[in-house]
Amino acid sequence: ATSTSWSALKKHLVERRAHFVQILYTAPTVRELGSCPNRRRNYRFFGNGAQYPAGHLTSGVRSVMIPSPLSPFSSQSRALSGVSEPPRGLVQEKMTENAVFSQNKVLTIDTMNPNVKNVEYAVRGPIVQRAVQIEKELREGVKKPFTEVIKANIGDAHAMGQQPITFFRQVLALCSYPELLKDNMFPEDAKSRARRILQACGGSSLGAYSASQGIDCVRQDVARYIERRDGGVPCDPDNVYLTSGASDGIVTMLKLLVCGEGASKTGVMISIPQYPLYSAALAELGAVQVNYYLNEEKCWSMDLSELERSLAEARKHCNPKVLCIINPGNPTGQVQSRQCIEDVIRFAAKEHLFLMADEVYQDNVYAEGCQFHSFKKVLFELGPQYSNTVELVSFHSTSKCYMGECGFRGGYMEVINMDPEVKAQLIKLVSVRLCPAVPGQALMDLVVNSPQPGEPSYTTFMKERTTTLSLLAEKAKLTEEILNTVPGITCNPVQGAMYSFPNISLPQKAIKEAKALGQAPDMFYCMKMLEETGICLVPGSGFGQKDGTYHFRMTILPPTDKLKLLLAKVKEFHQKFTRQYS
């Protein structure tokens, strides 16, 4: 009878799987399998330092999230299902078996790399995991106060409905299936690009490895693109490294830069708010994260005095030697002025810092009076005093701008003034991963070597490019205007990139309730918004923010009609939330 009851309970849990997001048994015992009241329908996350509420699964569960007011473990749920409570001894026996099994493992939570446990990535964190589960629940017929989840958490343009550039997809199709080169439906400029790329590939196939630094002709095209972009500033293809997205290049450079222990350990200065790739990579590498705060009151601009403060504080406990800049900004959407970039370069030269310039949104500039200035161009225009000495690496990607081709993982980095011996080590390091994805390299080539006037695809290409960027500019303005009509929400102009990062005022009652649940207040806010509206945003706490301030990041990528609906729901939710907790 005991075995039958336990089997029935397991069957019941499977049937009620919509109530669970994640259950991962990692500890040897369960002290109690008691009732789990959760009457507020708010989600509670455990693990990573969060506290388990009384009466909940404790030592046997690493991570649990229970959304329903009717938990499968509650006595009420058991009564409705006709399933008797499993005997306490049986539960302990089952967990003891798991404990013995776990103790025989070489890799356990206690023996794994401790740095990995410190890695966090808010853009795909708990809220996004819950959003995926809600989508599944909707497909299974679970009733919600909405019919779809709108994911505004990530800059994934094509997932949000942005259409790919025709020319890019034509050439990639030709490269992937060369038999299409015989087909008259493809324009000649697409065919010539495809032939050139294939001739540079081993066996004339995208499926072959390339050189570790990237296909030679693609690096040459990247160099010529940089020269055109920067008004003739020379670019050596040997300084160009093709990468699997910009993220790959950023992590590779940080691997080269991080060293030391204790007070000599490398410190890396990153802007706050920041893109979580940086904090995650630094945690994994065991580096010291050195925060400098962008000035929200001045449209998230960089402040030289704040850089000086941050550096001076860091030098008390580590060796700061890297300064990272994201321009245009993620998550804050600012475009730094030329004067600001000059100030940063002079600061780096004076303090002997290595500059890392993340410029993946360089075509995403919308606000009147704003212009993208590459760090390399400004560096060289400052003269030999800086251009011959300041060490700089800049990054670009196929994932953003008008392309939005995130899944192809194409990108490049250019290194300036790198020590030749270190450069040899960099080549060795990139050789370990053999080569970047070759289709991504091909796409990068098309971005930097797009159709030119007089070529068959030029008119269509320019129309698609201009339309995409114009729509983004309109949606950036729309987002700012609507959010600023909501009492308690303040949104800076979205000058560039793909995101807004509004400041939200939260009632003290909501802040106290969030803290009682072990959650950041803006996490609590965003989770409730997801549950009540189906809108998936990322809390500002996932990017870093000044103490006592709260934000969320939302992308401007959804189609205009859906973006208007999203913004209307955000407005309605914020007003309701404020009334509820006032």
C-alpha positions as CSV (number, residue, x, y, z in Angstrom):
1,A,0.0,0.0,0.0
2,T,2.9,2.3,0.8
3,S,4.5,1.7,-2.6
4,T,1.1,2.2,-4.3
5,S,0.6,5.6,-2.5
6,W,4.1,6.7,-3.5
7,S,3.5,5.8,-7.1
8,A,0.2,7.6,-7.1
9,L,1.8,10.7,-5.7
10,K,4.5,10.6,-8.4
11,K,1.9,10.3,-11.0
12,H,0.0,13.2,-9.5
13,L,3.1,15.3,-9.6
14,V,3.7,14.6,-13.2
15,E,0.1,15.5,-14.0
16,R,0.5,18.7,-12.0
17,R,3.8,19.6,-13.7
18,A,2.5,23.0,-14.6
19,H,3.0,23.8,-10.9
20,F,6.7,23.2,-11.0
21,V,9.5,25.0,-12.9
22,Q,12.5,23.2,-11.6
23,I,13.2,20.5,-9.0
24,L,16.7,19.4,-8.7
25,Y,17.6,17.0,-5.9
26,T,21.2,17.5,-4.9
27,A,21.4,17.1,-1.1
28,P,21.3,13.7,0.7
29,T,18.2,14.1,2.9
30,V,14.8,15.8,3.2
31,R,14.1,16.9,6.7
32,E,10.5,17.6,6.0
33,L,8.0,17.2,3.2
34,G,5.3,19.4,4.7
35,S,2.6,21.6,3.3
36,C,3.6,24.4,0.9
37,P,1.1,27.2,1.2
38,N,1.7,29.9,-1.4
39,R,-1.4,32.0,-1.5
40,R,-0.1,35.1,-3.2
41,R,0.7,33.3,-6.5
42,N,4.1,35.0,-6.4
43,Y,7.2,32.9,-7.3
44,R,9.8,32.0,-4.8
45,F,13.3,31.1,-5.9
46,F,15.6,29.1,-3.8
47,G,19.3,28.3,-4.1
48,N,22.1,30.7,-4.8
49,G,21.9,32.1,-1.3
50,A,18.1,32.6,-1.2
51,Q,16.3,31.4,2.0
52,Y,13.8,28.5,2.0
53,P,10.5,29.5,3.6
54,A,9.3,27.6,6.6
55,G,7.6,24.3,5.9
56,H,9.1,24.0,2.4
57,L,11.4,21.3,1.0
58,T,14.7,22.1,2.6
59,S,17.9,20.2,2.4
60,G,16.9,17.9,-0.4
61,V,16.1,20.5,-3.0
62,R,18.6,22.8,-4.7
63,S,16.1,25.0,-6.7
64,V,12.3,25.1,-6.5
65,M,9.7,27.5,-7.8
66,I,6.0,26.8,-7.0
67,P,3.5,29.2,-8.6
68,S,0.2,27.7,-7.6
69,P,-1.9,28.6,-4.6
70,L,-2.7,24.9,-4.6
71,S,0.6,23.1,-4.1
72,P,0.8,19.4,-4.9
73,F,2.4,18.8,-1.5
74,S,-0.3,20.6,0.4
75,S,-2.9,18.6,2.4
76,Q,-5.6,20.3,0.5
77,S,-4.2,19.2,-2.8
78,R,-3.7,15.6,-1.5
79,A,-7.3,15.5,-0.3
80,L,-8.7,16.7,-3.7
81,S,-6.6,14.1,-5.6
82,G,-7.2,11.2,-3.3
83,V,-3.5,10.6,-2.8
84,S,-2.4,9.7,0.6
85,E,0.7,11.4,2.1
86,P,3.9,9.4,1.6
87,P,5.3,8.0,4.8
88,R,8.1,10.0,6.2
89,G,10.4,7.0,6.4
90,L,9.9,6.2,2.7
91,V,10.8,9.7,1.6
92,Q,14.0,9.6,3.7
93,E,14.8,6.2,2.3
94,K,14.5,7.5,-1.3
95,M,16.7,10.5,-0.5
96,T,19.3,8.3,1.2
97,E,19.5,6.2,-2.0
98,N,20.1,9.4,-3.9
99,A,22.7,10.5,-1.4
100,V,24.7,7.3,-1.8
101,F,24.5,7.7,-5.6
102,S,25.7,11.3,-5.3
103,Q,28.6,10.5,-3.0
104,N,30.0,8.2,-5.8
105,K,30.1,11.1,-8.2
106,V,33.5,12.7,-9.1
107,L,31.7,15.9,-10.0
108,T,29.4,17.3,-7.4
109,I,28.2,20.7,-6.3
110,D,31.0,20.7,-3.8
111,T,33.8,19.5,-6.1
112,M,32.9,21.6,-9.2
113,N,34.7,24.8,-10.1
114,P,33.6,27.3,-7.5
115,N,33.9,30.2,-9.9
116,V,31.1,28.8,-12.0
117,K,28.7,28.9,-9.1
118,N,29.3,32.6,-8.9
119,V,28.2,33.1,-12.5
120,E,24.9,34.9,-13.1
121,Y,23.2,35.9,-16.3
122,A,20.0,37.9,-15.7
123,V,19.0,38.1,-19.4
124,R,18.2,34.4,-19.4
125,G,17.7,34.1,-15.6
126,P,14.7,32.9,-13.5
127,I,12.1,35.2,-15.0
128,V,12.9,33.9,-18.5
129,Q,12.8,30.3,-17.3
130,R,9.4,31.0,-15.8
131,A,8.2,32.6,-19.1
132,V,9.1,29.5,-21.0
133,Q,7.2,27.4,-18.5
134,I,4.1,29.7,-18.8
135,E,4.3,29.3,-22.6
136,K,4.1,25.6,-22.1
137,E,1.2,25.9,-19.7
138,L,-0.7,28.0,-22.2
139,R,-0.2,25.4,-24.9
140,E,-1.5,22.8,-22.5
141,G,-4.7,24.8,-21.9
142,V,-3.9,26.3,-18.5
143,K,-6.0,29.4,-18.1
144,K,-4.2,32.7,-17.7
145,P,-5.3,36.4,-17.7
146,F,-3.5,36.7,-21.1
147,T,-3.1,34.6,-24.3
148,E,0.6,34.9,-25.0
149,V,3.9,35.7,-23.4
150,I,5.6,38.7,-24.9
151,K,9.4,38.3,-24.4
152,A,10.9,41.8,-24.3
153,N,13.9,40.6,-22.3
154,I,16.5,40.0,-24.9
155,G,17.8,41.7,-28.1
156,D,16.8,38.8,-30.4
157,A,15.6,40.7,-33.4
158,H,14.4,37.9,-35.6
159,A,12.5,36.2,-32.8
160,M,10.7,39.5,-32.3
161,G,9.6,39.5,-36.0
162,Q,12.3,41.5,-37.7
163,Q,12.8,40.2,-41.2
164,P,16.3,39.1,-42.4
165,I,18.1,41.0,-45.1
166,T,17.3,39.3,-48.4
167,F,20.9,39.5,-49.8
168,F,22.4,38.0,-46.8
169,R,20.2,35.0,-46.8
170,Q,20.6,34.5,-50.6
171,V,24.4,34.3,-50.3
172,L,24.2,32.1,-47.3
173,A,21.8,29.8,-49.1
174,L,24.2,29.6,-52.1
175,C,27.2,28.9,-49.8
176,S,25.3,26.2,-48.0
177,Y,24.0,24.5,-51.1
178,P,26.3,25.4,-54.0
179,E,24.0,23.6,-56.5
180,L,21.9,26.7,-56.3
181,L,24.6,28.7,-58.1
182,K,23.1,27.1,-61.3
183,D,19.7,28.6,-60.5
184,N,18.7,31.8,-62.3
185,M,16.5,33.1,-59.4
186,F,19.6,34.4,-57.6
187,P,21.1,37.8,-58.6
188,E,24.7,37.8,-60.0
189,D,26.2,39.8,-57.1
190,A,24.9,37.3,-54.6
191,K,26.5,34.5,-56.7
192,S,29.8,36.2,-57.0
193,R,30.0,36.8,-53.2
194,A,29.1,33.1,-52.6
195,R,31.8,31.9,-55.1
196,R,34.4,34.1,-53.5
197,I,33.6,32.9,-50.0
198,L,33.5,29.2,-51.1
199,Q,36.8,29.5,-52.9
200,A,38.4,30.6,-49.6
201,C,36.9,27.6,-47.7
202,G,38.6,24.2,-47.5
203,G,37.1,21.9,-50.2
204,S,34.9,24.9,-51.2
205,S,32.6,24.0,-48.4
206,L,31.2,26.0,-45.4
207,G,31.5,22.7,-43.5
208,A,35.3,22.8,-43.5
209,Y,37.4,24.3,-40.7
210,S,38.9,27.7,-41.4
211,A,42.1,29.2,-40.1
212,S,41.8,29.9,-36.4
213,Q,42.0,33.6,-36.9
214,G,39.3,33.4,-39.5
215,I,39.1,33.2,-43.3
216,D,41.8,35.4,-44.8
217,C,39.6,37.2,-47.4
218,V,36.9,37.9,-44.8
219,R,39.5,39.5,-42.5
220,Q,40.7,41.6,-45.4
221,D,37.1,42.7,-46.1
222,V,36.7,43.6,-42.4
223,A,39.9,45.7,-42.5
224,R,38.6,47.6,-45.6
225,Y,35.3,48.2,-43.8
226,I,37.0,49.6,-40.8
227,E,39.0,51.9,-42.9
228,R,35.9,53.2,-44.7
229,R,34.0,53.6,-41.4
230,D,36.9,55.5,-39.8
231,G,37.6,57.9,-42.6
232,G,40.8,56.2,-43.9
233,V,42.5,55.3,-40.6
234,P,44.5,52.2,-41.7
235,C,43.6,48.7,-40.5
236,D,45.9,45.7,-40.8
237,P,44.0,42.5,-41.5
238,D,46.6,40.7,-39.2
239,N,45.1,42.7,-36.3
240,V,41.6,41.3,-37.1
241,Y,40.3,38.2,-35.5
242,L,36.9,36.7,-36.5
243,T,34.9,35.5,-33.6
244,S,31.7,33.5,-32.8
245,G,29.7,36.7,-32.0
246,A,31.3,39.6,-30.0
247,S,30.9,37.6,-26.8
248,D,33.5,35.1,-27.8
249,G,36.0,37.8,-28.5
250,I,35.3,39.6,-25.2
251,V,35.8,36.4,-23.2
252,T,38.9,35.6,-25.1
253,M,40.5,38.9,-24.4
254,L,39.6,38.7,-20.7
255,K,41.3,35.4,-20.5
256,L,44.5,37.0,-21.7
257,L,44.2,40.0,-19.3
258,V,43.3,38.3,-16.1
259,C,46.0,37.1,-13.8
260,G,47.4,37.5,-10.2
261,E,46.3,36.7,-6.7
262,G,45.2,38.8,-3.7
263,A,46.1,42.5,-4.1
264,S,47.7,41.8,-7.5
265,K,44.6,40.1,-9.0
266,T,43.4,41.9,-12.2
267,G,40.6,44.3,-11.7
268,V,38.3,45.0,-14.7
269,M,36.3,48.3,-14.7
270,I,32.8,47.8,-16.1
271,S,29.9,50.3,-16.4
272,I,27.0,50.0,-14.1
273,P,24.4,49.2,-15.3
274,Q,26.3,46.7,-17.4
275,Y,25.6,43.8,-19.8
276,P,25.8,40.7,-17.6
277,L,28.2,39.0,-20.0
278,Y,30.9,41.0,-18.3
279,S,30.1,40.2,-14.7
280,A,29.6,36.6,-15.6
281,A,32.9,36.3,-17.5
282,L,34.8,38.0,-14.6
283,A,33.2,35.7,-12.1
284,E,34.1,32.6,-14.1
285,L,37.7,33.8,-14.5
286,G,38.1,34.8,-10.9
287,A,38.8,38.5,-11.7
288,V,37.8,41.5,-9.6
289,Q,34.8,43.4,-10.9
290,V,35.4,47.1,-10.5
291,N,32.2,49.1,-10.9
292,Y,31.9,52.6,-12.3
293,Y,28.4,54.2,-12.4
294,L,26.9,55.8,-15.5
295,N,25.2,59.2,-14.8
296,E,21.4,58.5,-15.1
297,E,20.6,62.2,-14.6
298,K,22.7,63.0,-17.7
299,C,21.2,60.3,-20.0
300,W,23.6,57.6,-18.7
301,S,26.7,59.5,-19.8
302,M,30.2,58.5,-18.5
303,D,31.6,60.8,-15.9
304,L,35.4,61.3,-15.6
305,S,35.3,62.0,-11.9
306,E,33.4,58.7,-11.4
307,L,36.1,56.8,-13.3
308,E,38.7,58.4,-11.1
309,R,36.8,57.5,-7.9
310,S,36.3,53.9,-9.0
311,L,39.9,53.4,-10.0
312,A,41.2,54.9,-6.7
313,E,39.0,52.6,-4.6
314,A,39.9,49.6,-6.7
315,R,43.6,50.1,-6.3
316,K,43.3,49.6,-2.5
317,H,42.5,45.9,-3.0
318,C,43.4,44.8,-6.6
319,N,45.3,45.7,-9.7
320,P,42.8,47.4,-12.1
321,K,44.2,47.3,-15.6
322,V,41.2,47.0,-17.9
323,L,38.5,49.6,-18.8
324,C,35.4,48.3,-20.6
325,I,33.0,50.5,-22.5
326,I,29.7,49.7,-24.3
327,N,28.8,52.3,-26.9
328,P,26.0,52.6,-27.8
329,G,25.0,51.4,-24.4
330,N,23.4,48.1,-23.3
331,P,21.1,48.2,-21.2
332,T,20.9,51.9,-21.1
333,G,20.6,53.0,-24.7
334,Q,22.9,56.0,-24.5
335,V,25.3,57.1,-27.3
336,Q,28.5,58.6,-25.9
337,S,29.7,61.9,-27.3
338,R,33.0,62.4,-29.0
339,Q,34.2,64.5,-26.1
340,C,33.4,61.7,-23.7
341,I,35.4,59.2,-25.8
342,E,38.3,61.6,-25.9
343,D,38.2,61.9,-22.1
344,V,38.1,58.2,-21.7
345,I,41.1,57.6,-24.0
346,R,43.1,60.2,-22.2
347,F,42.2,58.7,-18.9
348,A,43.2,55.3,-20.0
349,A,46.6,56.6,-21.3
350,K,47.2,58.5,-18.0
351,E,46.3,55.5,-15.8
352,H,47.9,52.9,-18.1
353,L,44.7,50.9,-18.7
354,F,43.8,48.5,-21.5
355,L,40.7,49.6,-23.3
356,M,37.9,47.2,-24.4
357,A,35.3,48.9,-26.7
358,D,32.1,47.0,-27.2
359,E,30.6,48.6,-30.4
360,V,28.1,46.0,-31.5
361,Y,25.3,48.6,-31.8
362,Q,27.3,51.0,-33.9
363,D,24.5,51.3,-36.6
364,N,21.8,51.6,-34.0
365,V,21.8,55.4,-33.4
366,Y,18.4,57.2,-33.4
367,A,18.4,60.4,-31.4
368,E,18.8,63.7,-33.1
369,G,22.3,65.1,-32.6
370,C,23.8,61.8,-31.7
371,Q,26.5,60.1,-33.7
372,F,28.5,56.9,-33.4
373,H,32.3,57.5,-33.0
374,S,34.5,54.5,-33.0
375,F,37.1,54.4,-30.3
376,K,39.8,53.6,-32.9
377,K,39.0,56.6,-35.0
378,V,39.0,59.0,-32.1
379,L,42.2,57.4,-30.8
380,F,44.1,58.0,-34.0
381,E,42.7,61.5,-34.4
382,L,44.2,62.4,-31.0
383,G,47.6,61.9,-32.6
384,P,50.7,59.6,-32.1
385,Q,50.9,60.4,-28.4
386,Y,47.9,58.2,-28.0
387,S,47.5,56.2,-31.2
388,N,51.0,54.7,-30.7
389,T,50.6,53.8,-27.0
390,V,47.1,53.1,-25.9
391,E,46.2,49.4,-26.1
392,L,42.7,48.9,-27.5
393,V,40.5,46.1,-28.7
394,S,37.1,46.8,-30.3
395,F,34.3,44.4,-31.1
396,H,31.5,44.1,-33.6
397,S,28.9,41.5,-34.4
398,T,26.3,40.3,-36.9
399,S,23.7,40.0,-34.1
400,K,22.6,43.6,-33.7
401,C,22.2,46.8,-35.9
402,Y,20.0,46.2,-38.9
403,M,21.1,42.6,-39.3
404,G,19.8,41.0,-36.2
405,E,21.4,37.6,-37.2
406,C,22.0,36.4,-33.6
407,G,21.9,32.7,-34.3
408,F,24.7,32.7,-36.9
409,R,27.2,33.9,-34.2
410,G,29.3,36.1,-36.4
411,G,31.7,38.8,-35.2
412,Y,35.2,40.2,-35.2
413,M,37.6,42.0,-32.9
414,E,40.5,44.3,-33.9
415,V,43.5,44.7,-31.6
416,I,45.6,47.9,-31.5
417,N,49.1,48.3,-30.0
418,M,49.2,44.7,-28.7
419,D,52.6,43.4,-27.6
420,P,53.8,41.0,-30.4
421,E,54.6,38.3,-27.8
422,V,51.1,38.6,-26.4
423,K,49.7,38.5,-29.9
424,A,51.4,35.2,-30.5
425,Q,49.7,33.9,-27.3
426,L,46.4,35.2,-28.6
427,I,46.8,33.2,-31.8
428,K,47.6,30.2,-29.7
429,L,44.5,30.7,-27.5
430,V,42.1,31.1,-30.4
431,S,43.6,28.0,-32.1
432,V,42.4,25.9,-29.1
433,R,38.8,26.3,-30.3
434,L,39.9,25.5,-33.9
435,C,37.9,28.3,-35.6
436,P,34.8,30.5,-35.3
437,A,31.6,29.1,-37.0
438,V,32.3,29.4,-40.7
439,P,28.7,30.3,-41.7
440,G,29.0,33.2,-39.2
441,Q,32.3,34.2,-40.8
442,A,30.5,34.2,-44.2
443,L,27.7,36.4,-42.8
444,M,30.3,38.8,-41.3
445,D,31.8,39.2,-44.7
446,L,28.4,40.2,-46.2
447,V,27.9,42.8,-43.5
448,V,31.3,44.5,-44.2
449,N,31.1,43.9,-47.9
450,S,27.4,44.6,-48.7
451,P,25.9,45.4,-52.1
452,Q,27.4,48.6,-53.7
453,P,25.7,51.1,-56.1
454,G,25.3,49.6,-59.5
455,E,25.0,46.0,-58.3
456,P,21.7,44.2,-58.8
457,S,20.9,43.8,-55.1
458,Y,21.8,47.3,-54.0
459,T,18.4,48.9,-54.2
460,T,16.6,46.2,-52.3
461,F,19.4,46.0,-49.7
462,M,19.3,49.7,-49.0
463,K,15.5,49.7,-48.8
464,E,15.5,46.9,-46.2
465,R,18.4,48.3,-44.2
466,T,16.8,51.8,-44.1
467,T,13.4,50.5,-43.3
468,T,14.7,48.4,-40.4
469,L,16.7,51.2,-38.8
470,S,13.8,53.7,-39.3
471,L,11.4,51.5,-37.6
472,L,13.7,51.0,-34.7
473,A,14.1,54.8,-34.4
474,E,10.3,55.2,-34.3
475,K,9.9,52.5,-31.7
476,A,12.7,54.0,-29.5
477,K,10.8,57.3,-29.5
478,L,7.5,55.6,-28.9
479,T,8.8,53.7,-25.9
480,E,10.3,56.8,-24.3
481,E,7.1,58.8,-24.8
482,I,4.7,56.3,-23.5
483,L,6.7,55.2,-20.4
484,N,7.1,58.8,-19.4
485,T,3.3,59.2,-19.2
486,V,3.2,56.7,-16.4
487,P,3.4,58.2,-12.9
488,G,6.3,56.5,-11.1
489,I,8.2,55.6,-14.3
490,T,11.0,57.8,-15.7
491,C,12.6,56.9,-19.0
492,N,15.7,58.6,-20.5
493,P,15.7,59.0,-24.3
494,V,16.6,55.8,-26.1
495,Q,19.5,57.3,-28.1
496,G,20.7,54.1,-29.6
497,A,21.0,50.3,-29.2
498,M,17.8,48.2,-28.7
499,Y,16.7,48.8,-25.1
500,S,15.1,51.2,-22.7
501,F,16.1,51.1,-19.0
502,P,13.4,53.1,-17.1
503,N,13.6,54.0,-13.5
504,I,10.6,52.7,-11.5
505,S,9.4,54.0,-8.1
506,L,8.3,51.1,-5.9
507,P,6.1,51.5,-2.7
508,Q,7.8,50.6,0.6
509,K,5.3,47.9,1.2
510,A,6.3,46.1,-2.0
511,I,10.0,46.5,-1.2
512,K,9.5,45.0,2.3
513,E,7.5,42.1,0.9
514,A,10.1,41.4,-1.8
515,K,12.9,41.4,0.8
516,A,10.9,39.1,3.0
517,L,10.8,36.6,0.1
518,G,14.5,37.0,-0.5
519,Q,14.0,38.8,-3.8
520,A,15.3,42.1,-5.2
521,P,12.4,44.5,-5.3
522,D,12.5,44.9,-9.1
523,M,12.7,41.1,-9.5
524,F,9.5,40.9,-7.4
525,Y,7.9,43.6,-9.6
526,C,8.9,42.0,-12.9
527,M,7.8,38.5,-11.8
528,K,4.4,39.8,-10.8
529,M,4.2,41.6,-14.1
530,L,4.9,38.3,-16.0
531,E,2.3,36.4,-14.0
532,E,-0.4,39.0,-14.5
533,T,0.3,40.3,-18.0
534,G,2.5,37.8,-19.8
535,I,5.2,40.4,-20.3
536,C,8.8,39.2,-19.8
537,L,11.2,42.0,-18.8
538,V,14.6,41.8,-17.0
539,P,14.9,43.6,-13.6
540,G,17.5,46.3,-13.3
541,S,19.1,44.4,-10.4
542,G,20.4,41.9,-13.0
543,F,22.4,44.6,-14.6
544,G,23.5,46.5,-11.5
545,Q,22.2,49.9,-10.4
546,K,22.8,52.4,-7.6
547,D,21.5,51.4,-4.2
548,G,17.9,52.4,-3.6
549,T,17.0,52.7,-7.3
550,Y,15.0,50.2,-9.3
551,H,14.7,49.7,-13.1
552,F,13.8,47.2,-15.7
553,R,15.2,46.6,-19.2
554,M,12.9,46.1,-22.1
555,T,13.8,45.7,-25.8
556,I,12.2,48.0,-28.4
557,L,12.2,45.2,-30.9
558,P,8.6,43.9,-31.0
559,P,6.5,45.0,-34.0
560,T,4.9,48.4,-33.5
561,D,1.4,47.1,-32.8
562,K,2.7,44.6,-30.3
563,L,5.0,47.2,-28.7
564,K,2.1,49.5,-28.2
565,L,0.2,46.7,-26.5
566,L,3.2,45.8,-24.4
567,L,3.6,49.4,-23.2
568,A,-0.1,49.8,-22.5
569,K,0.1,46.6,-20.3
570,V,3.2,47.9,-18.5
571,K,1.4,51.2,-17.8
572,E,-1.8,49.4,-16.5
573,F,0.2,47.0,-14.4
574,H,2.4,49.7,-12.8
575,Q,-0.6,51.7,-11.8
576,K,-2.3,48.6,-10.4
577,F,0.9,47.5,-8.6
578,T,1.3,51.0,-7.0
579,R,-2.3,51.0,-5.8
580,Q,-2.0,47.5,-4.4
581,Y,1.1,48.3,-2.3
582,S,0.5,51.9,-1.3
